[in-house]
Amino acid sequence: MKNQVIFILALFAFACDSPSEEKKYDGEPTDNNTKEIVLESTGSTWMNYSGVLPCADCSGIKTDLKLENSPEKIERSFELSETYLETKDGDRNYKTTGLYEVIYGLEDNPGAMAIRLLDDNNLPFKSFQQEKNGKLTLLDQEEKPIRSKLNYSLEMVDPKSK
């Protein structure tokens, strides 16, 4: 079964076409001029995202995600910091680092761009869809949108304001 899942994930990854043209983020989008935000094509920087995601047994998960933007590198790094707020044992902090991959096309949205965080075994453990307004929205374990009225999005933030 595990081999079938790995095969299907590999098949899915190779079946996706990359877009023919990407646009660089040029500031805040307006209602009349929404721009797609993608990773830059030169230099090495970090993209920063932050938000509080829903939690089943705490008041929320304060999530900070940093994505390395280095087109010169084949493997790109991430830093994920999660704080489970107001648990019965107080706030609980977890930090995870590793590699991520950018994927194009999701089952329900062939034009979507997603970020897939990989664990130590190079398997996806968390995925986010990149919205046109720059937000990253958490996907479920099958990489489908979470159907909920709760906010599962992380906002792009300026690292200097943190």
N, C-alpha and C positions, 0 to 999 in steps of 0.2 A: 504494500500500500504506500509506504514512504517513497519507494522508488517511482511509483506512478505519479505521486504529487510532485516530486522533483522534476520528472520528465515533463509533466504538464506545464510547470512553471518555466522550465527551460524552453519548451516549445512556444509558449506565450511570449517570452522575451524576444525570441528570434523572429517571431511572426510580425512584430510591431515595426512599422516604418518610422523613421525619424522625420520630423517636419523639414520642409524644403527651406524655410526661412524663419529665423527667430528675431524678436525685437528686444532691444535693451530697455530696461526700466528707466524712464526719464523724469521721475518725480511723481507727485500725486496725480492720480487720474481725476478727471472731472466727469460730470454726468454726460456731457456731450463728447468727451474724448477719452474713452476707456482704453487703456493700453494694457497689453499682455505683459506680465513680468516674467522674465526667464533669466537663467544664469548668464552672466556676461561671457564674452568670448575671449577676453584677454586679461592677463594679470591674475593675481591670487588675492581674494578677499574672503570675508565671511559674511553670509547672509544670516540675520538674526530674527527670530520669531518668538513671540511670547503670548501667553494667555492662560486662563484658568479653565481646565476641562472638567466635565462632570465626573463625580466619584460616587460609587454605590454606598460606601460606608464612611465617608468623610465629607467635609464641606466643599471640597474641590481639589483638583490637582494643578498646582501652579507649574506650568510647563515652559521652559526656555529651551529653544532648539537653535543651534548654530550649525550652518551648513557651509563647508568649504567650497569656494567657487574658484577652481583652478583648472581651466581647460587643458593646461599642459600636462596634468597628471591623469593617468588612467583611473586611479582609485581616488575617490574624494572622501574626506573625513566628515564626521558629525560629532557634536557634543550635545547630549541631552541631559537636562537637569529637571527632575521632577520632585516637587514637594507636596506630599499628601497633607493637606491642611486639616487641623483640628481632629486628628484621629484620637482614639481612646488613650494612646500613648503620646499625644502631642503631635507636633509637626514632624513628619518623617521625610528625610531627604535621600534621593537616589541620583547618582550620576552614571551615565552610560556614554562610552565613546566607541566609535567604530567607523565603518565605511557605509556609504549610501550609494544608491544608483538612481538615475533618472529614467523613468519609463514613459513611453508615449502610447496612449490608447488604453482605455479600461473597457471591460466587458460591456457596460451600459453607455459608455461615452468614448468612441474611438478617437476623438480629437483631444482628449484630456491629457494633461501632463501630471505625473505623480512622482513623489519622492518615496523611495522604499529604503527604510533603515534596515541594515543587515546585522545579525548577531555574530558571535564568534565563529559559528559554523557556516557563515556566509548565507544564512537563510533569513528571509524577511521576518521581522517581528513587529513592525509598525509601518504603516503607509499613510501618506497624506496626499490629497489632491491639491494641486496648485490652482487657485481661482484666478480669474483675469484681474481682480483687484489687488492681487498680491498675497491674499490670505492663504494659509495652508489649512485644509480641513481634513481631520482624522477620518480614515476609512476603516471599515470593519476588517476582520481577519481574512475575508474573501475579497478584499479590495473593492468593496461596494460602499456607496454612501450610507452613513448611519441615518436611518429615518427617525428623527426625533425633533422636538421643539427646543431641546437643549442646545447650547452653543458648543460645537466641537471644533472651533476654528482658532488658529493662532494668527496673530497680526504681525506683519513685518514691523520691526522696530529699529530705530537708529541706535547702534551700539554705544554711541556717545551719551545718549540720554539715560542709559541704564546705570 
